[in-house]
Amino acid sequence: MRFSDPITPSATERAEATEIVRCTNFFLYRTTAKTVPGRDIAQGLARAFGLCRLDSNPMADDEGLSQVTVRTGEAKRYIPYTDRPIQWHTDGYYNAPDRQIRGFLLHCEQDAAEGGESRIMDHEIAYILLRERDPALVAALFHPEAMTVPANEIDGAELRSVRPGPVFSVDPASGALHMRYTARTRSIVWRDDPDVRAAAQALERLLDDPASPYVVRHRLEPGEGVVCNNVLHGRGAFRDDAARKRLVWRARSYDRIAFT
């Protein structure tokens, strides 16, 4: 998609973008509006596509927008704010059910000097491929305690309580398939069940298949971004230098993309 005015996309542009979403749950875009600040673009496009209820988190500003860039201090405890690779995940997998992330936007204001490629896969495709292999695999991942995220604690203070939950579920607000997942091993605990373990391993192999035709790989450049219904995604490691420090604006929403 190409937007001539990223703050207020035309009705035709919105209709074209949402038609892509019907098939893939996400779209990539590019804008040629070089003088518009990245924050304004992220905010404008989020609103244009119905991502209005933004998730407030410690790394976001007062309006729910986060600057995903290499940071110092407490923020570097969290991988998105480092230059390290990010494994496959969906956003907000550690959130409470009433703060479920249904959609998000990433807008690149500045790319890194080197690296930082994004990987994207429609979570519905992952579900279909697992179900075609064996329906028991997806059934196991619907278990209400399939994947548990341990509590987040700093110096003995609990910042977030333990979060058990399913990997796949049906969103009660829309009836759409929702996925809650991370490929990290240090931050999650899989249910001690042979069916769940087999399903988790099958999903990991599916996502890491280098020949998969369902994985989109793209290095976001300035003015580019992605809008999605919280699909699976990851990021490669990158290197900043004095002239190019990677900066991506992120808006996480409790809403799915609104169709025109």
N, C-alpha and C positions, 0 to 999 in steps of 0.2 A: 504494500500500500504506500501511496505517496500523498501527503497532505500539504496543500499549498498554505493553509492557515491552520496550524496545529492547535491554536487556542479554541477556534470554533470551526471544526471540520464541516464541510457542506453536507446536506442531506444525502446527496449522491455518494459521497465518500463514506459516510457512516453506514449507509445501506450496503455498499460493496464490502466494507470491512466485516460487518456482522454476518453477511452471507458466507464469508470465509470461516468465521467462527462456528457456524452451524456444522461445518464439515470437519474442522480441526481443533476447535476450542481455543485457538490463539491466532494472532496475525502479527507479522512483522511490519514495521512502517519506517518511512523515511520522510523527513521534512527538509525543505530548502530554506526555511526561515532562519537564516544565520544570526540575525540580531535579537531573536527572542530568547530570553534566559531559559535555561533548562528546567528550572523549577516551575516557571509559568507554563511551559509545554506539558510537563508531567501533570500538573494540576488541571489544566484545561482538557487534556485528552481523557484523564480519569473521569471527569465530570461528563464529558461528551458521550462516554460509553457506559454511563450508569454506575461507575465505581465511586459512589458518593460517601458511603459510611466507612471512612478510613480507620484502620487499626492504630490505636495509640500504643506506642511501645517506647522503652527508654531511649532508643536511638533515633526516634522520630521527632520532628518539630511539633509545634502546637496544633498544626493542621493535619498531622499524620504522614507527612512526607519525610523520607529518610535519605541522607546523602551516603550512598554506599561507596566508600573510598577507604584507603588505608588510613587508619586513625591510631592515635596513641592513647595511653591511659587505660581505663577500664574497658573501653570498647574493643580493644584488641583481643579480649577473651573470646570474642565471637568471630568466627572465620570469615563472614562476609566483609568484615572491616580490616582484613589483612590481604596480602597478595597471594595467599595460598589457594590451591584448588578447592572447589566446593563440589562434593559428591552429589549424586542424584538425590533430589528431595522435592517435596511440595512445600510451599510456604506455610508457616504457622502450624506445623505438625505438633508443636508443644503447647498450642493454645487450648484454653478451656472450650468446651462445646459451644458456649454462648458467644465465643469470639472466633468462630470458625472462619478461616480465610477462604473466600470463594472465588476471588479474582485479584489480579495484581497487574501493575504496569511497571516496566523498567524503561527509563529514558537515558540514553548515553549523552552526556554533555562533553566529556573528554575521554578518549580511549587511552590505554596505556602505551608506553613506548614499545612494548612487546608482549604478546600473549593476551590471555583473557577471553578466549573463545567460549561462547555459550553453546550448550547442548539443550535441546528442547524435544519433548515427546508428549503427545496427547495421552493423558492417563486413561482415556477410554480405549485407546488402542492397546495399551498394556493389559487392561482388563480382558479384552477380547482375545488376545493372543494366549493369555494364561488359561482362559476358559476353554479355548479350542484344544489346548494341550491336555487339560484335565479339569473338569468342572470342580473337582474337590479342591483344587488349588485356590480358586477364588472364594469358595465356600469357607476355607480356613481363614482367609484374610478378612472375612466379614465378622469374625469372632470379636465380641466387644472388648476383649482384652488381648487381642493379637499382638499389639505393639505398645510397650510402655516407655514413656520418657521419664527418667528419674527426676527428682526435684532439683531445682537450680539453687545452689547454696553458695554464699560467699562469706567466709569467716564465721561460719556457724549460723548465719542469718538466711532464712529461706526466702528467696525472691519469687519462686514459683513452686507450687506443690507438684507431687508426682502426677503424671497424666497417662493413665491407661486408656486404650481405645482401639477401634478397628482400623485396618488399612483402607478397606473399601466400605463405603456406606452410601445410603441414598439420602440426599439432602432434603430434609422435610419441607424446606421453603420452596423448592423448585421441582422436586422429583428427579433431579439430575444425579448422576453418579459423582460422588466426591471421593477423593483419595487423600490419605494422610500418610506420608512416608518419608523416611530418610535412609540412605544407604550407610550412614555413619554407624560404627560399631561401639564407640565409646559413649554415645549419648542415648542409646536405646537398649531395651531388653525385650527380646522376643519371647512370647509365651512358651513355656516348657511343654511343648506338644509336638509330636512327630509330624503331624499334618501342617502345622504352622511353620515349623522349621523348613520342611520341604518346599512350601509355597514361597517363603522368603528367599530361599536359595534359587528357586526357579525364576523369580522376579529379578534377582540380581543378575543372573546369567542373561536374561532377556535384555536388560538395560545395557549391559556391558558388551553386547554383541557388536563387534566393529563393522560387520556387514549389514546391520539392520537398515532397511530402507525407510524406517519410520522415525529415525532420529534426524532432526534438523540441526546442523552445526553452522553457526554464524558468529563472526566476531563483530560486535556492535561498534559502529563508528559514530563520531559526533553527529547528532541529529537523527539517529536511528533508535528504535526501541521495539518493545514487544508488549502487547496487551493480551491477557488471557484469562481463562477460567481456572486458575491455579493448576496449570499442567505441571508435569514432571520437568525438572530442569537442573542444570549444573553449570559450573564455570571452571575453565582451566586456570592454572597459575598465570601470573603476569608479572611484568617488571616495569616500574615507573622510572622516570628520570627527572632531572630538574625542569625540563621543558614540558613534559607530558605526564601528568598525574591522573590516573583513571578516576573518573567521577560519574556515577550512575545514580539518577534519582529514582526512588522506589515508592510506589503507593500500593499498600496492601488494603484490600477492601473486604467487608463482610458481604458484599453484593457480587453477583455474577454479572457478566456483560449484559447490558440491556439491548434487546433487539429493537430495531426501528420498524 
